[in-house]
């Protein structure tokens, strides 16, 4: 997300992503927001943060781990709010797991609670659910925030699938929805265009974006 000379990214997974068209060294950001500690959400955090002197925003446990990698961090937790200076961020619940898997050592480092983010910036409200199942408090998030754009996983198996994501979009009362967390490996193949088209029946704009595609958020 970029506006007014500032930029932030959420869960950078580029170098290990076969669908990515951007290189980590081309990313210019002020902040990196991390929803949880799985590799496909934090893989490029360290090189991007170091190259940009960017601050990593995450749960206390994950922020502590990132600080041990020599990064600037801002720790928060579920229900908390913080200011980035140019945008306000609230961390919301998510239902998923969170840990850093060290394959060679056969160890897993606890990554703290998993979450999502509500970002309020330049008069817009953006919700990124992180990896999650459908959960009823999405109704509360939709009641408390007028969401202009939501990012929701549709891959199934490890997160909610398209049907539950469509329900989540309705509960959130989101004006527009971008599907996430699909197609990067076989078990989570999905038809994002079909999902986006199905949202129109709910009066929600579905945006099945392609890697590298940019969109301008308009009122």
Buried (B, 14 or more C-beta within 10 A) or exposed (E): BEBEEBBBBBBBBBBEBEEBEBEBEEBEBBBBBBBBBBEBBBBBBBBBBEBBEBBBBBBBBBBEBBBEEEBBBBBBBBEEEEEBEBBBBBBBBBBBEBBBEEEEEEEBBEBBBBBBBBBBBEEBBBBBBBBBBBBEEBBBBBEEBEBBBBBBBBBBEBBBBBEBBBBBBBBBBBBBBBBBBBBBBEEBEBBBEEBBEBBEEBEBBBBBBEEEEEEEBEE
